Amino acid sequence: MHHISRIFVFIFTSFIFHSLRLFSHISMNWKGQPLTSHDVMVNLIGGTKTKAGLKVKAKIDKRKYPIEIKVSDVDMRKINLKKEKFHGEWNYRILRSTS
């Protein structure tokens, strides 16, 4: 399923500065639709619009990415995370590095 997760990584990184409510709009848009292929998923995601006027653009990323990369504890501590008050273990922002 790492191919499907790439789509969500694209959405998350592209729209991190918008409200996480975007994901609820995407979910509502594909409610009841069988997710039979990557194309179907991308079209449903790309057809998402909010009442506030946000339009989602989505495309399949066909690049190959390495898998099972090990990140050291030292490198993980270098990532500038700002945990949110509500469930900070799940909800956080990745901020620019201070170094």
Secondary structure, 3 states (H helix, E strand, C coil): CHHHHHHHHHHHHHCCCCCCCHHHHHHHHCCCCCCCCHHHHHHHHHCCECCCCCECCCCCCCCCCCCCCCCCHHHHHHCCEEECCCCCCCCEEECCCCC
